[in-house]
C-alpha cells in the first residue's frame, strides 16, 4: 500500500501538485484510521492531506482513478469492491468485455440508477458508456474529444428535468422533499460526469504512457473547450468571464471610435484655418454615427452544447450598452424566446432555466433543427427578424438524422441583414454522421468554429 501511495504522490507532482514528504506521511497515517475498502473515503482523505490548491478536483481525481484501479479488470463494485491495485501492472488495459449499449438505453439506465441512489450501478454505467461511445483506440483525439463523443451520445442535460418530472408524477413527496431530491440528483449527475471524465483520462494516459508521449500542460480557463468542462473547470471559466467581458466591451468601444472618424470636411477645415492665416493646422472630419446593430441570438441548448449556449447568451446580453436591441431564443426540438431571463440576471443564468422554458422542448426533447426552423419561421420571423438584424445561431447542427429544414432556414437568413453560425465542434466533424452543417453554411454570411471562451469573445467582438 505504501508503494502505491508513493507512486500516487509522484504522479501528483507530475501534474503540478506540490506534495511534500510530510504530507505523504500525514496521508499514510490517515489511511491507518479509516476503512481502505471505501474508495470514496480514501479519495477524500488523500485529497485533504495532500492537496492545498483550490479548484483542482478534476486533476486530482484523474490521477487517483489512474493509480487506484484493480489489476486485470475494471471492477463492478457489487462483485469486487476492492479499490486498490495489486501490483505494478494495475494500470493496464482491461481484460473483460462490456457489451455495447443500445442507442438510448443507457440514458434510461442512468436515470433509473439516479432515482434509486444506486452508486454501484452508476460506476458500471460510466464504464459501459466510455466503452460504447468514446471511440478510444478506434480514433485519435484528446480527453475532451472523447468525452464530447460520450456526452453527445447521452443526454445528461435533460436527465435532471426528466427525473423531477417522474418524481412529481409519483406525487408522494412534498415541496421540501422534492427540492432535496433535486439537489441530490444534480450532485449525482455531476459525479457521473466526473466518473466519465476520470475513466477517459485514465485510458488516454495509459495509451500515452505506452507510446512514450509526454502529457501536455493544462491550458488557461479561456482556452478550455466549452463542450467538455468539468465542474471545477466550469467554475474557472465562470470566474474568467467577468474580466473578459470588460475587455470585450473596451475593445468594441475602441473599434467603434476608430471607425467614427469619417471623411475630411473641407469646408469646416478651411474656415478653421482662417485663424492661422490659411494654414490648415487643425483638420476637421465628418464624424460618422456608429451603427448599433439589432442582434437576435438563436441557441441550441440541448445535450452537451447547453453550456456553450449559456456563455453565448451571457456574452451577447452583457454587451447591451453597445447594441441597440438583443433578443434571445433557445431551442431543442421546440423554440421559445428567453430574453426576459437576462433582464435581472445577466451573468448568472442556469442552463436549466433555459431548458425548462415552455416551448423550448417539444415532443421528445432531442435536437430537431428542421422542426425548430419551421416553428421559428412561422411564429417569430415577422416579429424578430428585420432588414437590419444580425442573426447569430449557435449549435453543433446535430439533427439526429431528421429533416434539416433547409428551406425555412434560407427564408430566415434572407430576411436578416447578416447571419453567422458559431459551431463548437471541430470543423473536420462538420457533415459527418448526423451533422447538418453543410445544409446551412451556404445561407450564412460566415460560419466559425468556436470551441473556447476566448474564441467566442473574439468572434462576437467582430460580429457586433
JOSULTA-V330727 format. One record per residue. N is the residue number from 1. RES is the residue in one letter. PSI is psi in whole degrees, -180 to 180 (999 if undefined). BURIAL is I if it has 9 or more other ideal C-beta (glycine too) atoms within 8 Angstrom, else O. D_LAST is the distance of its C-alpha to the last C-alpha in whole Angstrom. Layout:
<<N:RES:PSI:BURIAL:D_LAST> <N:RES:PSI:BURIAL:D_LAST>>
This chain:
<<1:X:-39:O:59> <2:X:-38:O:59> <3:X:-42:O:58> <4:X:-39:I:55> <5:X:-40:I:54> <6:X:-43:I:54> <7:X:-42:I:52> <8:X:-45:I:49> <9:X:-40:I:49> <10:X:-41:O:49> <11:X:-32:I:46> <12:X:-41:I:44> <13:X:-38:I:44> <14:X:-27:O:43> <15:X:0:I:40> <16:X:2:O:40> <17:X:143:I:42> <18:X:89:O:44> <19:X:115:I:47> <20:X:169:O:50> <21:X:-38:O:54> <22:X:-37:O:55> <23:X:-35:I:52> <24:X:-40:I:53> <25:X:-43:O:57> <26:X:-41:I:55> <27:X:-42:I:54> <28:X:-37:I:57> <29:X:-38:O:59> <30:X:-37:I:56> <31:X:-25:I:57> <32:X:-15:O:60> <33:X:-1:O:60> <34:X:173:I:58> <35:X:107:O:58> <36:X:-4:I:57> <37:X:-12:O:57> <38:X:99:I:54> <39:X:-41:I:51> <40:X:-40:O:48> <41:X:-40:I:51> <42:X:-42:I:51> <43:X:-46:I:47> <44:X:-41:O:47> <45:X:-45:I:50> <46:X:-37:I:49> <47:X:-40:I:45> <48:X:-26:O:47> <49:X:-21:I:49> <50:X:-10:I:47> <51:X:133:I:44> <52:X:-26:O:42> <53:X:143:O:39> <54:X:163:O:36> <55:X:43:O:34> <56:X:17:I:36> <57:X:-42:I:37> <58:X:-45:I:36> <59:X:-43:I:37> <60:X:-46:I:40> <61:X:-37:I:41> <62:X:-43:I:40> <63:X:-42:I:43> <64:X:-50:I:45> <65:X:-27:I:45> <66:X:-35:I:45> <67:X:-46:I:48> <68:X:73:I:50> <69:X:152:I:51> <70:X:139:I:54> <71:X:134:I:56> <72:X:-27:O:56> <73:X:160:I:54> <74:X:127:I:51> <75:X:142:I:52> <76:X:118:I:52> <77:X:-29:I:53> <78:X:-27:O:55> <79:X:-26:O:58> <80:X:87:O:57> <81:X:-4:O:56> <82:X:122:O:56> <83:X:0:I:53> <84:X:152:I:54> <85:X:154:I:55> <86:X:-2:O:59> <87:X:-177:O:58> <88:X:-23:O:57> <89:X:16:O:56> <90:X:-19:I:54> <91:X:10:I:50> <92:X:180:O:51> <93:X:152:O:50> <94:X:152:O:51> <95:X:-19:O:54> <96:X:154:O:54> <97:X:125:O:52> <98:X:128:I:50> <99:X:144:O:50> <100:X:148:O:46> <101:X:148:I:45> <102:X:147:O:44> <103:X:127:O:41> <104:X:-18:O:40> <105:X:-37:O:43> <106:X:-36:I:42> <107:X:-47:I:39> <108:X:-39:O:42> <109:X:-40:I:44> <110:X:-43:I:42> <111:X:-43:I:41> <112:X:-41:I:45> <113:X:-38:I:46> <114:X:-44:I:43> <115:X:-31:I:45> <116:X:0:O:48> <117:X:38:O:47> <118:X:89:O:49> <119:X:-39:O:47> <120:X:-42:I:50> <121:X:-38:I:48> <122:X:-37:I:45> <123:X:-48:I:46> <124:X:-38:I:47> <125:X:-34:I:44> <126:X:-44:I:42> <127:X:-43:I:44> <128:X:-39:I:44> <129:X:-42:I:41> <130:X:-42:I:40> <131:X:-40:I:43> <132:X:-35:I:42> <133:X:-19:I:38> <134:X:-37:I:37> <135:X:15:I:39> <136:X:128:I:40> <137:X:-32:O:42> <138:X:-18:O:41> <139:X:157:O:38> <140:X:146:O:36> <141:X:180:O:34> <142:X:174:O:33> <143:X:-41:I:33> <144:X:-39:I:30> <145:X:-45:I:30> <146:X:-38:I:33> <147:X:-38:I:32> <148:X:-40:I:29> <149:X:-40:I:32> <150:X:-46:I:34> <151:X:-29:I:31> <152:X:-32:I:30> <153:X:-25:I:34> <154:X:145:I:34> <155:X:73:I:32> <156:X:-28:I:33> <157:X:-30:I:30> <158:X:-2:I:32> <159:X:-36:I:35> <160:X:-44:I:35> <161:X:-44:I:34> <162:X:-40:I:37> <163:X:-43:I:40> <164:X:-37:I:39> <165:X:-40:O:40> <166:X:-41:I:43> <167:X:-38:I:44> <168:X:-35:O:44> <169:X:-34:O:45> <170:X:-28:O:48> <171:X:37:O:49> <172:X:-3:O:51> <173:X:144:O:48> <174:X:-179:O:47> <175:X:-41:O:44> <176:X:-45:O:45> <177:X:-37:O:46> <178:X:-41:I:43> <179:X:-43:O:41> <180:X:-41:O:43> <181:X:-36:I:43> <182:X:-46:I:39> <183:X:-38:O:38> <184:X:-43:I:41> <185:X:-39:I:40> <186:X:-41:I:36> <187:X:-38:O:38> <188:X:-39:I:40> <189:X:-41:I:37> <190:X:-38:I:35> <191:X:-39:I:38> <192:X:-42:I:39> <193:X:-38:I:35> <194:X:-38:I:36> <195:X:-40:I:40> <196:X:-48:I:38> <197:X:-41:I:36> <198:X:-41:I:39> <199:X:-43:I:41> <200:X:-44:I:38> <201:X:-41:I:38> <202:X:-43:I:42> <203:X:-39:I:42> <204:X:-41:I:40> <205:X:-38:I:42> <206:X:-46:I:45> <207:X:-39:I:44> <208:X:-40:I:42> <209:X:-42:O:46> <210:X:-34:O:48> <211:X:-6:O:46> <212:X:32:O:46> <213:X:134:O:42> <214:X:141:O:41> <215:X:128:O:38> <216:X:156:O:35> <217:X:159:O:34> <218:X:147:O:31> <219:X:166:O:28> <220:X:155:O:25> <221:X:-41:I:24> <222:X:-9:I:20> <223:X:6:O:22> <224:X:143:I:24> <225:X:120:I:23> <226:X:-21:I:22> <227:X:-26:I:24> <228:X:39:I:27> <229:X:132:I:27> <230:X:173:I:30> <231:X:-41:I:30> <232:X:-43:I:31> <233:X:-36:I:28> <234:X:-41:I:26> <235:X:-38:I:27> <236:X:-45:I:26> <237:X:-40:I:23> <238:X:-41:O:22> <239:X:-31:O:24> <240:X:-11:I:21> <241:X:-44:I:18> <242:X:-51:O:19> <243:X:-32:O:19> <244:X:-37:I:16> <245:X:-39:I:14> <246:X:-43:O:15> <247:X:-39:I:15> <248:X:-45:I:11> <249:X:-40:I:11> <250:X:-40:O:13> <251:X:-43:I:11> <252:X:-40:I:8> <253:X:-44:I:11> <254:X:-41:O:13> <255:X:-41:I:10> <256:X:-39:I:10> <257:X:-39:O:14> <258:X:-37:O:15> <259:X:-13:O:13> <260:X:4:I:15> <261:X:-35:O:18> <262:X:-167:O:19> <263:X:166:O:22> <264:X:131:O:26> <265:X:93:I:28> <266:X:-42:O:31> <267:X:-49:O:33> <268:X:-31:O:32> <269:X:-43:I:32> <270:X:-43:I:36> <271:X:-39:O:37> <272:X:-28:I:36> <273:X:-12:I:38> <274:X:-28:O:41> <275:X:-18:O:41> <276:X:30:I:41> <277:X:30:O:44> <278:X:0:O:41> <279:X:119:O:40> <280:X:74:I:36> <281:X:-31:O:35> <282:X:110:O:32> <283:X:134:O:30> <284:X:131:I:28> <285:X:152:I:24> <286:X:103:O:23> <287:X:136:O:20> <288:X:152:O:17> <289:X:114:O:15> <290:X:138:O:11> <291:X:123:O:9> <292:X:110:O:8> <293:X:155:I:7> <294:X:129:I:9> <295:X:132:I:8> <296:X:125:I:11> <297:X:122:I:12> <298:X:107:I:15> <299:X:135:I:17> <300:X:121:I:20> <301:X:25:I:22> <302:X:152:I:25> <303:X:-136:I:27> <304:X:-7:I:26> <305:X:3:I:22> <306:X:-45:I:23> <307:X:-33:I:22> <308:X:-43:I:19> <309:X:-39:I:17> <310:X:-43:I:18> <311:X:-38:I:16> <312:X:-49:I:13> <313:X:-47:I:14> <314:X:-46:I:15> <315:X:-48:I:11> <316:X:-44:I:9> <317:X:-25:I:12> <318:X:-16:I:12> <319:X:27:I:9> <320:X:-27:O:11> <321:X:-26:O:12> <322:X:-5:I:8> <323:X:146:I:8> <324:X:-39:O:10> <325:X:137:O:11> <326:X:127:I:11> <327:X:134:I:14> <328:X:135:I:15> <329:X:136:I:18> <330:X:149:I:20> <331:X:152:I:22> <332:X:-83:I:25> <333:X:5:I:28> <334:X:176:I:27> <335:X:143:I:24> <336:X:153:I:23> <337:X:137:I:21> <338:X:22:I:20> <339:X:-37:I:18> <340:X:-22:O:21> <341:X:-31:I:21> <342:X:-2:I:19> <343:X:-47:O:20> <344:X:-13:O:23> <345:X:78:O:22> <346:X:-27:I:18> <347:X:-19:O:19> <348:X:85:O:22> <349:X:116:I:22> <350:X:145:O:25> <351:X:-36:I:24> <352:X:-32:O:27> <353:X:-31:I:26> <354:X:-43:I:24> <355:X:-34:I:26> <356:X:-5:O:29> <357:X:133:I:27> <358:X:129:O:29> <359:X:-21:O:28> <360:X:-43:I:26> <361:X:128:I:29> <362:X:-119:I:31> <363:X:-46:O:35> <364:X:-5:O:35> <365:X:16:I:32> <366:X:147:I:31> <367:X:132:I:28> <368:X:88:I:28> <369:X:-36:I:25> <370:X:-47:I:27> <371:X:-36:I:28> <372:X:-49:I:25> <373:X:-33:I:23> <374:X:-44:I:27> <375:X:-42:I:26> <376:X:-41:I:23> <377:X:-40:I:24> <378:X:-39:O:27> <379:X:-27:O:26> <380:X:-12:I:22> <381:X:-54:I:21> <382:X:-33:O:22> <383:X:-33:O:21> <384:X:-36:I:17> <385:X:127:I:16> <386:X:-177:O:16> <387:X:-19:O:16> <388:X:12:O:12> <389:X:137:I:11> <390:X:118:I:8> <391:X:125:I:10> <392:X:116:I:10> <393:X:131:I:14> <394:X:137:I:15> <395:X:166:I:19> <396:X:-1:I:22> <397:X:29:I:23> <398:X:110:I:26> <399:X:10:I:28> <400:X:38:O:32> <401:X:31:O:33> <402:X:175:I:32> <403:X:143:O:31> <404:X:-25:I:28> <405:X:38:I:27> <406:X:-43:I:26> <407:X:-42:O:26> <408:X:-40:I:25> <409:X:-38:I:21> <410:X:-38:I:22> <411:X:-40:I:22> <412:X:-46:I:19> <413:X:-37:I:17> <414:X:-26:O:19> <415:X:-31:I:18> <416:X:161:I:14> <417:X:-46:O:12> <418:X:149:O:11> <419:X:125:I:12> <420:X:139:I:11> <421:X:126:I:14> <422:X:117:I:14> <423:X:123:I:18> <424:X:-5:I:19> <425:X:154:I:22> <426:X:141:O:24> <427:X:-29:O:23> <428:X:-15:O:27> <429:X:-9:O:27> <430:X:130:I:25> <431:X:-9:O:28> <432:X:149:O:31> <433:X:-121:O:33> <434:X:17:O:31> <435:X:132:I:27> <436:X:16:I:26> <437:X:-36:I:23> <438:X:-19:O:25> <439:X:-24:I:25> <440:X:-26:I:21> <441:X:-30:I:20> <442:X:-24:O:21> <443:X:-3:I:19> <444:X:149:I:16> <445:X:-40:O:13> <446:X:156:O:13> <447:X:147:I:15> <448:X:140:I:15> <449:X:114:I:17> <450:X:108:I:16> <451:X:-13:I:19> <452:X:165:I:19> <453:X:-39:I:17> <454:X:-45:I:16> <455:X:-41:I:14> <456:X:-46:I:12> <457:X:-42:I:11> <458:X:-43:O:10> <459:X:-45:I:9> <460:X:-35:I:6> <461:X:-37:I:6> <462:X:-33:O:6> <463:X:-34:I:4> <464:X:999:I:0>>
